[in-house]
């Protein structure tokens, strides 16, 4: 019985194949967006976001990795 739910196993005709990314790419993108959103709020004057940006910089988020230090 077809209830319109395509979460089942079979690959029917006309279905798009989902594009899978490595988990590390997904996590990197999430971190990048998190940093950008936080920085935007910090620049708008949100004190707690300013503190979070400082913590992110301290821990290396939002800045390019220094290949010489690795």
N, CA, C and O of each residue as an XYZ file, in Angstrom:
280
protein
N       0.840     -1.174      0.000
C       0.000      0.000      0.000
C       0.883      1.234      0.000
O       1.771      1.354      0.845
N       0.661      2.152     -0.925
C       1.462      3.365     -1.044
C       0.788      4.494     -0.290
O      -0.314      4.918     -0.637
N       1.466      4.981      0.755
C       0.901      6.082      1.527
C       1.580      7.410      1.224
O       1.374      8.389      1.941
N       2.392      7.452      0.160
C       3.062      8.683     -0.221
C       4.373      8.916      0.507
O       5.048      9.917      0.263
N       4.738      8.019      1.384
C       5.974      8.159      2.137
C       7.081      7.440      1.383
O       7.023      6.222      1.214
N       8.086      8.175      0.930
C       9.170      7.583      0.154
C      10.379      7.246      0.998
O      11.494      7.186      0.480
N      10.183      7.024      2.296
C      11.323      6.715      3.147
C      11.702      5.243      3.082
O      12.669      4.827      3.720
N      10.968      4.460      2.332
C      11.259      3.043      2.211
C      12.498      2.797      1.378
O      13.084      3.731      0.831
N      12.897      1.541      1.283
C      14.165      1.199      0.679
C      14.262      1.308     -0.822
O      15.286      1.778     -1.318
N      13.261      0.904     -1.574
C      13.389      0.792     -3.013
C      13.612      2.107     -3.715
O      13.074      3.135     -3.305
N      14.399      2.081     -4.767
C      14.654      3.287     -5.555
C      13.736      3.307     -6.745
O      14.014      2.664     -7.757
N      12.650      4.031     -6.641
C      11.699      4.098     -7.730
C      12.182      5.000     -8.838
O      13.108      5.788     -8.649
N      11.555      4.886    -10.000
C      11.949      5.744    -11.105
C      11.519      7.174    -10.821
O      10.470      7.410    -10.221
N      12.326      8.114    -11.251
C      12.009      9.517    -11.050
C      12.524     10.086     -9.739
O      12.469     11.299     -9.534
N      13.024      9.239     -8.849
C      13.570      9.749     -7.585
C      14.948     10.335     -7.827
O      15.746      9.784     -8.584
N      15.220     11.459     -7.177
C      16.548     12.046     -7.257
C      17.484     11.286     -6.323
O      17.102     10.900     -5.219
N      18.692     11.082     -6.775
C      19.712     10.503     -5.914
C      20.227     11.613     -5.012
O      20.589     12.688     -5.488
N      20.259     11.355     -3.717
C      20.754     12.371     -2.803
C      22.267     12.459     -2.924
O      22.961     11.450     -3.050
N      22.757     13.687     -2.883
C      24.198     13.929     -2.963
C      24.772     13.831     -1.564
O      24.423     14.629     -0.695
N      25.630     12.881     -1.337
C      26.210     12.671     -0.011
C      27.563     13.358      0.078
O      28.397     13.253     -0.821
N      27.757     14.064      1.187
C      29.018     14.732      1.464
C      29.703     14.042      2.630
O      29.040     13.448      3.480
N      31.015     14.115      2.673
C      31.707     13.585      3.848
C      31.271     14.353      5.095
O      31.021     15.556      5.035
N      31.183     13.658      6.207
C      30.746     14.275      7.453
C      31.630     15.457      7.827
O      31.135     16.456      8.349
N      32.916     15.358      7.570
C      33.829     16.459      7.909
C      33.470     17.728      7.141
O      33.617     18.828      7.674
N      32.998     17.595      5.889
C      32.572     18.762      5.113
C      31.308     19.375      5.701
O      31.176     20.597      5.763
N      30.389     18.536      6.127
C      29.140     19.016      6.723
C      29.431     19.764      8.020
O      28.886     20.842      8.257
N      30.290     19.191      8.855
C      30.644     19.824     10.128
C      31.362     21.146      9.877
O      31.077     22.139     10.547
N      32.286     21.170      8.924
C      33.005     22.406      8.603
C      32.049     23.494      8.149
O      32.194     24.653      8.538
N      31.073     23.128      7.330
C      30.089     24.105      6.865
C      29.242     24.623      8.023
O      28.951     25.817      8.092
N      28.849     23.742      8.924
C      28.072     24.164     10.101
C      28.874     25.122     10.969
O      28.345     26.133     11.432
N      30.139     24.815     11.191
C      30.992     25.689     11.993
C      31.160     27.053     11.335
O      31.124     28.085     12.006
N      31.344     27.049     10.016
C      31.505     28.304      9.282
C      30.258     29.166      9.406
O      30.351     30.364      9.671
N      29.078     28.550      9.212
C      27.826     29.303      9.313
C      27.575     29.777     10.738
O      27.083     30.887     10.944
N      27.912     28.940     11.730
C      27.750     29.308     13.134
C      28.609     30.531     13.446
O      28.150     31.478     14.085
N      29.866     30.501     12.985
C      30.756     31.631     13.235
C      30.234     32.888     12.547
O      30.211     33.953     13.163
N      29.816     32.791     11.288
C      29.321     33.958     10.553
C      28.096     34.564     11.231
O      27.997     35.784     11.359
N      27.173     33.726     11.663
C      25.969     34.216     12.346
C      26.325     34.888     13.669
O      25.775     35.934     14.013
N      27.246     34.277     14.403
C      27.664     34.829     15.692
C      28.368     36.164     15.494
O      28.117     37.112     16.237
N      29.246     36.246     14.502
C      29.975     37.481     14.224
C      29.016     38.603     13.817
O      29.192     39.753     14.218
N      28.010     38.263     13.025
C      27.019     39.261     12.610
C      26.306     39.849     13.827
O      26.147     41.065     13.927
N      25.883     38.996     14.740
C      25.203     39.461     15.954
C      26.155     40.259     16.849
O      25.752     41.245     17.466
N      27.408     39.832     16.915
C      28.403     40.547     17.723
C      28.630     41.950     17.177
O      28.718     42.909     17.943
N      28.725     42.072     15.856
C      28.917     43.390     15.236
C      27.707     44.290     15.439
O      27.826     45.515     15.429
N      26.534     43.671     15.624
C      25.309     44.439     15.864
C      25.213     44.907     17.313
O      24.289     45.639     17.667
N      26.170     44.487     18.160
C      26.211     44.980     19.527
C      25.790     44.009     20.610
O      25.719     44.391     21.778
N      25.511     42.769     20.260
C      25.103     41.774     21.256
C      26.323     41.359     22.075
O      27.235     40.712     21.562
N      26.328     41.737     23.345
C      27.484     41.502     24.209
C      27.801     40.019     24.374
O      28.970     39.636     24.344
N      26.788     39.184     24.546
C      27.049     37.749     24.719
C      27.640     37.141     23.447
O      28.456     36.222     23.524
N      27.241     37.641     22.284
C      27.810     37.150     21.029
C      29.245     37.647     20.859
O      30.072     36.953     20.268
N      29.548     38.844     21.372
C      30.920     39.349     21.334
C      31.836     38.456     22.166
O      32.955     38.147     21.757
N      31.353     38.048     23.330
C      32.130     37.137     24.179
C      32.311     35.796     23.469
O      33.399     35.220     23.496
N      31.253     35.300     22.836
C      31.342     34.024     22.126
C      32.335     34.106     20.972
O      33.098     33.166     20.753
N      32.339     35.215     20.229
C      33.304     35.384     19.135
C      34.727     35.353     19.688
O      35.612     34.730     19.101
N      34.945     36.025     20.814
C      36.275     36.007     21.436
C      36.677     34.581     21.804
O      37.825     34.187     21.594
N      35.746     33.811     22.348
C      36.032     32.418     22.699
C      36.295     31.583     21.448
O      37.156     30.704     21.452
N      35.551     31.862     20.382
C      35.741     31.123     19.136
C      37.127     31.412     18.559
O      37.826     30.499     18.121
N      37.520     32.691     18.561
C      38.860     33.042     18.083
C      39.930     32.368     18.940
O      40.908     31.838     18.412
N      39.749     32.387     20.243
C      40.713     31.780     21.161
C      40.902     30.297     20.852
O      42.010     29.769     20.948
N      39.808     29.631     20.481
C      39.848     28.196     20.187
C      40.106     27.889     18.714
O      40.163     26.723     18.324
N      40.263     28.934     17.893
C      40.633     28.723     16.494
C      39.489     28.653     15.508
O      39.716     28.327     14.343
N      38.268     28.946     15.926
C      37.146     28.968     14.989
C      37.138     30.299     14.247
O      37.402     31.348     14.835
N      36.835     30.250     12.956
C      36.672     31.476     12.188
C      37.958     32.074     11.666
O      37.939     33.150     11.068
N      39.063     31.408     11.877
C      40.337     31.893     11.361
C      40.996     30.761     10.588
O      40.799     29.590     10.909
N      41.782     31.108      9.566
C      42.434     30.051      8.790
C      43.439     29.283      9.634
O      44.091     29.840     10.517
N      43.548     28.008      9.346
C      44.499     27.158     10.068
C      45.921     27.510      9.634
O      46.200     27.631      8.441
N      46.805     27.672     10.595
C      48.205     27.978     10.331
C      48.948     26.664     10.100
O      49.196     25.910     11.041
N      49.298     26.397      8.850
C      49.932     25.128      8.496
C      51.295     24.967      9.161
O      51.739     23.841      9.387
N      51.964     26.076      9.477
C      53.285     25.989     10.092
C      53.201     25.554     11.549
O      54.150     24.968     12.071
N      52.077     25.829     12.217
C      51.931     25.465     13.622
C      51.476     24.024     13.795
O      51.612     23.465     14.883
N      50.946     23.423     12.762
C      50.403     22.072     12.874
C      51.492     21.055     12.878
O      51.218     19.858     12.965
